């Protein structure tokens, strides 16, 4: 049992190593320090850790968006969802795929945006 578990906290993913647990806690605390709600901070931390795991080959499954993109640390909000252009077409496509949007492969970025946000 890790120190994290002994303190009464639950580990977000059992597959995560101690290094990834520490990274999760660090990213979560940083997000909370920036004023993010606890739930949003947990989401940011989990996404960051999972993307890093995918890029380093630690995860069993990984989307092309996770493995082909720059690391979250390097990107640092350059493409935040609230930025000037929002999510990339690849990100919108993956969201549409998860939502089961029909005809997504022939959609433009704007069409994918509308389909995902509806």
N, C-alpha and C positions, 0 to 999 in steps of 0.2 A: 504494500500500500504506500502511495507517495505521500509526501508532506502535504500536498494540496488536498488529498482525500482525508488525511488525518485531521485537518483543520475544520472538517465538516462541510467542505465544498464538494460539489460534484464535478467530475471531469466531463467536459463536453463530449469528448469522443474517446472511447476506450483504446482505439488504435493509436492515439497520439503518444509520442514519447515524452519524457520529462522536459526535454528541450522545447517541444511544441506546446506543452502545458504552460511553461514559463513565458513563451512568446505570446500565447493567448492572454494570459493575465496582464502582461505588459501593454499589449495593444488595447485591451479592454479598459485598463486604468487610464491610459492616455486619452482614449475617446471620452471617458467620463470627465476627465480634467478639462477637456475642450467643451464640456457642457452637453454632451449627448446623454439621452435617457439610458438607463441601465440595459433595457432590452435591445436598443439600437447599438449600444456599445458591444454587447455580446455578439450581435450579428456581424458587426464589422470585424471583430476579433476572430470569429470562427471562419469567416470568408477569407481573411488574410492568411490564417494558418493553413486552411485547406488548399488555397492557391499555391502557397509555398510548398506544401507537401506534394501537390501535383507536379509542380515544376522540377522538384528534386527527385521525382520517381518513387516517393514513399507511399503513394495512394494506389489502390487497386484500379480505380476508374478515374479518368480525368477528361474533361472536355477540351477540344482544340483551343477554345478561347483561353482556358487556364494555362495550357502548356505553351502556346505560341506567343502569348502576350508578355509584356514587361512585368517585372515583379511589383507587388503592391508597394514595397518600400521605395522603389525607383520612381514609380508613377506618382505617388504622393498626392493624389487628388487632382492630377492634371486633367482627368476625364471624369470628374464627379458627375453624378446624375443631374445635378442642378447647374452644371456648367453651361457654357454658351451653346454647345452642340449636343449635350446630353450623352446618352449611351452610344456606343459604336453600333454599326449595322450588325456586326457579329454578335454583340451582346443582345441586341434586340431579337436577332434570329434565334439565339439559344432560349430566350424568354418565350418566344412564340412557339418554339418546339416543345418546351415544357408545358405550355398551355394548350397544345394540340391545335394550333391555328392552321386551318386548311389553306393551301396555296402559298405558303410562306416563302417557298424557294424562288418564286418569281416576283416577290414584292420588293418595292424600293424601301429605302430607310424610312421615309415618311409614312409609307403604308404599314410597315412593320410597327412603327411607333403607335399609330392609331389602333392597330389590331391588338397590341399588347396592353394599351391603356384602357381599352373598352371593357 
